[in-house]
Amino acid sequence: MNKKRIAESAAGQYVAGRSHGVRNIDLSSAQSASSEIARDINRDIVLEFIRFRQPVSRVDLSRLSGLQPSTISAIVEELIEEKWVKEGAVVQGARGRPSTMLSVNSDLVTLALDLRPDRAIVAIIDLSGRFLAHETVVLLSDPKAAIARIVERMRQLRKQHSDKSFEGVGVSVPGRVHPVTQRILMAPNLKWHNFDLKGALEADLGLQVEIDNDANACLTSELWNGRLEGVKNAVLVAISEGVGTAILAGGQLQSGFNGLAGEFGHIPIDATGPLCGCGQRGCWETFASSRAALRIYQELAPKAPASNIQELLRMAEEGDAAAEKAVFRQAKALGQGLRLITAALSPELILITGEITSCWKKFGPTVEKELEDAMLVKPAPRLAIAGDGYLARLSGASAMLLQRHASYHRSTHPTRARKRVPKKVAGRKK
């Protein structure tokens, strides 16, 4: 990876290409560049190089990062002690002493939870993003009863993988989460308003829990896995029961004042449209979501309703005329609504994730055409799909947890004090 890019990501404050003048500093939250901050940044850089270049030696890390060998040795020993990194084979080079290769610790894993209105998907994912297990749990309407089912399944998965060390639980939810309290603020399709999901899971599992909006989690996954190298301004649009968006601006994820930034799905585009779960009529998601496609199909073929979006997409791929028309209308509404994003944020890249991406070859061109036609000034931003529509939220939940735990720099959580996770809470082995 590019060294400057890693340093920017780790520090969260670096401004590339700045030439003259004085940078705007908010003195109410400014933090001087102490040796501790520099050490944190160097630690993040080294861990990133190990993740993306593994297996790699200490000598190679010094060469790649530009850090002194003594600094590399100290950081690596810390990462090994914390179980993020492990030593592997000893390799003899052409000259000099043999080198011990380093890689991320495959025995350190996360539990990931993707909450949907009607079901939850739980998984175990390792540091390299590999799925060791994933299962679906049918949700009950009462959140406490639903969490009891989820916890029971997670405990069984932990027993089945008792040789692993669990770092915590990453949770993706179809709604907005307060960035400090991590309480669910708004989830119209889930209807768990202000429920203390974090507290309930931590009390039952004894693991630290990190929660975020599903779109934010998916965008975090793209960043964590290095798929947005060089991209500074992007928007990810998550299509499922609703429409969620995540914003990358200036290389940083934006959550806004109270975590509600990016709710484009709940911007009304037709005052006479269907009633949205948020209480308004004609919100973008009432035309562009998976639920919208199912509603349209039911209107077109009332005697043969599709039971879920996967079935509808399969029928559309097989040539069912009503199913095709319903998904094309969804795709058109999706493309038209992207004008909200391009006009407000002017991103260089728009990523789409969700069920519709499984048929992107058929319906993607419609989205692209509507995006092009709706531009205030051309060219349009690049449009691409992100991740597997089924697993993207789980990958994102795991990546979000790991990113927050791996980086101790205060810019990661500007509103929260930096603290280490006690090993007995994080569920690591002694």
N, C-alpha and C positions, 0 to 999 in steps of 0.2 A: 504494500500500500504506500501511497505518497506520504512522506513524513509530515509535511505541512498539514495535510488533511487530517491525519491522526491527532496532531497537536491541537488543531482547531476544535476537533470533536471533543477531546479530553478537557481542554481549558474552558470551552464555551464562551470565551471572551476575545479570542484572537480575531483581528480584522485584517484580511488579506488585501494587499495592494494599496494600503493607506500610505499616502506620500507626505503631504504637508498639512499643517493646521493642528488644532487641539481636538482630541476626541471628546465627545460628550460623556461626562461622568456624572452619575447620580450619587451625590455625596451621602444621601440617606442610607444607601445600601452598598457603598463602595467598599472594597476589600483590598488592602495592600498586598503586594506580591511577596508574601513571606516565603521562607525556605520550606515551610510545611506544604504550602500550595504547590510550589515547584516540584516537591517530592511526589505529591499526589498526581500531578500531571505526568511526570516521568513514569510513574507506576502504571497509569492508564495506557501510555504509549507502549510500554514493554508488553503488557498483557495483550494489547491489540496485535502486536507483531507476532506473539506466540500463537494467538488464535488463527491468524491468516497465513503464517509461514510454517506452521508445525509440520514435522519435527524440526526444531531449530536449536542451534547451540548458543551458549553465552557469547562466544566470540562473534557469531553472526549477528546477535542482537545488538552488540556494541557497534558493529559496522553499520547496520541498518538504521539505528536510532541516532548515532552520533554521540551517545552517552559513554562516559568512561567505564572501563571494565569493572572497576570497584563499585560504581553505582549500579551497574547491571547485576553484579553478584548479590548486592544487598537487597535489591528489589526482587530478584528471583527467589532468594531464600524466604522472603516474606510471603510471596505467592505460594511457594511450596508449603510453608507452615499453615497457611490459610486454606490449603487443599484446592486452590484454583489450578495449580500447575503440578505436574509430576515429571520425574526424570525417567528417561528411557534408555535406549541402547547407547553404548560407548562406541564412537566412530573414530577411526584413525585417519587423519587427513594425509595429504601428500607430504607435509612436513609439520613439525611442531608436535605438541602433546596431543593425546587423544581428547576428543570432546564428548561430553555427555549431552545427549539430545533432550530437548524439552518439548512438552506438548500439554494441552489442557487435560485436566483430570477427568477421564471418562466415567469415573465412579461418582462424580458429583453431579447430581441431577435435580430437576425441579418437577414439582407437580404443577400442571397447567389446567385451568378451568375456563371453558367457554360457555357463558350463560346465554341461552336463547329464551324467548318467551314460552316455548313449549317443552324444552329439553335442555340438558346440560351435557357437555362433552368433557370428560376428564382424561388426562394423559400424563405420562412420564416422559420427559425430554431431557437429553443430556446437554453438556456444554457445547457440543458441536452441532446441536439442532436435530439430532437423531431421535425419532420416536421409538421408545421402548415398549409402550403400550398406550392404547386409547380406547375408551368405551363411552357409550351413551347412557344417560340416566334420564328417565321421564320425570319432568318436574311436576310437583303439586302446586296448587294455587297459593297455599300458605307458605311464606318464605321460610319460616322456622322448620316446617316439615320437609320442605324441599332441601334445605341445607343438611338436615339429618340424613337424608338419602345420599346426598353427595359425599358427606363425610364418611359414611359407612363404606362407600365404594372406594374412596381414596385410601382408607385404612387397609382395605383388602389388597389394593395395588401395592401399597408399601410393604405388606407382608410378602407378596410375591417377588418383590425386589429388595429384600432385606439386606442384601450385600451392598446396596448403594447408600450414599450419603445425601440426604435431601436438604437442599439449600433453602427451600421455602415454597410458597404457592403464588403463582402469577394468575391473575383473574382478568378476563376480558368480559365486559358487560355492554349490552346494547343501550347505552345511555351515558350521561355525563356524571363525572365523579369529582368531588371537591378535592383540589390538589393537596390540601393539608390534612383534613380529617379523613379523606377517602370514603366518605359517605356518598351513597348514590343520591345525586341531586335531582336528576330527571331521567326517567326511563319509561316513556309513555307505553311502549310495547311490552315491558316487563312488569310494570306497576309495583315496584318495590321501593317506593319513594322513601328516602331517608332511613332505610333499613341498614343497620350496622353489620353489613356482610363481613367486613374485615374482622371485627371483634368476634363474631360468631365462629368463623373458621379458625382463627387463632386460638380461641378457647378450647375448641374440640380437637385440634390437630397438634398444638404445641409447636407450630411452625410460623415464621413471620410471613405475612400476606401483603402483597402489593396489588392494587386494583387500578384499572384504567379503562377508559372508553375503548370499544373494539377497534375503531378506526385508528386511534392513537397507538394501540398495541400493534396493529399490522404495520404501521409506518415505522415504529420502533424496530420491528423485525427486519424491515428492509435496510435500515441503518446499521443494526447490529451485525447483520450478515454481509455487509459491505456491498450491497447492490445499488447504493446511491452515491458511489464515489464521484466526487466533483460536483454533485448537485446541491445547490444552496436553497432553492425555492421550489417547493413541490407541494402538491395536495393529493392525499389519498382519499378516494371515495369508496366506502364500504357499502355494498348493496346486499341487503338481506330482508328481514321483515320491515325494516326502515331504510333510511339512507343516512349514513354517518360520514363525517369528513374529519381528516387530520391535516394540520398545517405545519409545514416546514418552511420557516422564513429566516433568511440569513444563516442557514445551517442549524437552526435551533427549533425544536418542537415548541409550538405556541399553544398554551392552554387558556390564556386570557385571565381576567381579574379573578374569576371564581370557577374556572374550569369549563366554561360554556362556549369558549371560542370555537367557531367552525360549525355551528348548527345550521348549515345551509339546508339540510333536509326539512327543517321546520320554517322555512321562509315561504309564505303563501305566494303562489304564482297564478292562481285562479280562485277568486273569491266565491265562485259558485261551485267549486269542486267538492270532492268527497270530504267528509269530516275526518280530521286527523286525530291520532291519539293524544296530541298535545292540546286539543280543544279548538283549534282553528280549522278553517276550511281551505281546501285546495293547496296544502303544503306540497312542496316538490316531491316528498317521499310518497304521497298518495297517488302519484302518477309514475314514479320511477323505481319503486321498490318491488321486491318479489311478490309481496302481498297485492300490489297494484296489478301485476301481470295475472295473478290468480283471479282477482276480481273481474278484470276485463274478459278473461276466458269464460268465467261463469255467466257473464252477460251475453257473450256470443254463443255459448253452448250450454244453456241452463239444465239440460237433461243429462249432461255428461261432465260433471265438474271434476277437475283434477284435484287429487287429495293433497298434493304438496308441489313445491316448485320444481323439485327434481323430476317428478312425473311429467309436469307440464313441459319442461325443457326437452325431455326425451321424446314426447309426442311432437313437439315442434321440429326436432331434428329428423323425425320419421315422416314428416310431411303433412301432419294434421293441419288443415287450413286454419281452423279457429285458433289452435295453439300458436301457430306461426304468427298470425295477426296480433294476438295478445302480446307476445314477446317483442315483436317489431314495434308495437306502440309503446311498450316499456322502454325499449332501446332509444326510440325517438325522444321520449320525455327525458331520459337520462342525458342525452346529448344536448338537448335544448337547455336543460337546467345547468349545465356546465358553464353557461354564460354568467350565472351568478358568481361562480368562482373566478373565471377569467377577468371579469370586470372589477371584482373586489380585490383580488390578490395578484393577478398577472403572474402565475407560476410558469416556470420553464418546463415542468413535467406534471402531468396528471396521471395518477395510478388508479386503476379500477380493480377491486377485489370483490368476490362474492359469487353466487351461483351462476349468474349470467355469463361469467367468464368461461365456463365450461363449453359454451357455444359461441365463443367470441368470433370464430372464423365466419359464422353465419350472420351474427347480429352486430359485431363490432364495427363494420363499415358504416352502418346507420348512425351509430354514436359519433363516429369520426366526421361524417358529413354534417350532422347537426352542429357539432362543435365548430367546424370550419365556417359554416354559414352564419353562426351567431357572434363571431368575433367582432369587436369594435375596431381593432386594428390587427391586421395579419402580419406575420404568420401566427397560427394557432400553436399553443404549447404541444409538446410531444405527448402522445397518449399511449399508455402501455398497461398491461395487466400485471398484477402483483400477486405472486404466490398461488397456492392451491386454494380454491374457493372454500373447501371443506376444512382444511387444516390451518389456514393462514392465521386465524384468531388464536388458535392454540400456540402456534409458533411465536406469535406476537406477545402473548401473555408470558411465556417463558423468557423471551428476549427482554421484555420490560423488567421483569424481576431481576434477571442477571445483570442488566445494565445498571440498575439502581444499587445493587449490592456490590458490584465490582468496582464502581467508581465512588470514591469518598470525597471528591471535590465538592465544595459547597454549592457550586453553580448547578449541580445536578438537581438539588432541591433547595432553591434559594430561600424558601419560606420555612424550612425545617432545619433544626440543628443537626449537624453531622454526628453520627454515632455508629459504633460497631454493633453488629448483631451478635449477642452472646451465643456461644456454640451450643449450649443446651437448648436455646430457643430455636436456633436455625436447624436443629436436627442433624448436625454433623457428628461424625464419629469422633471419639476422643483420640 
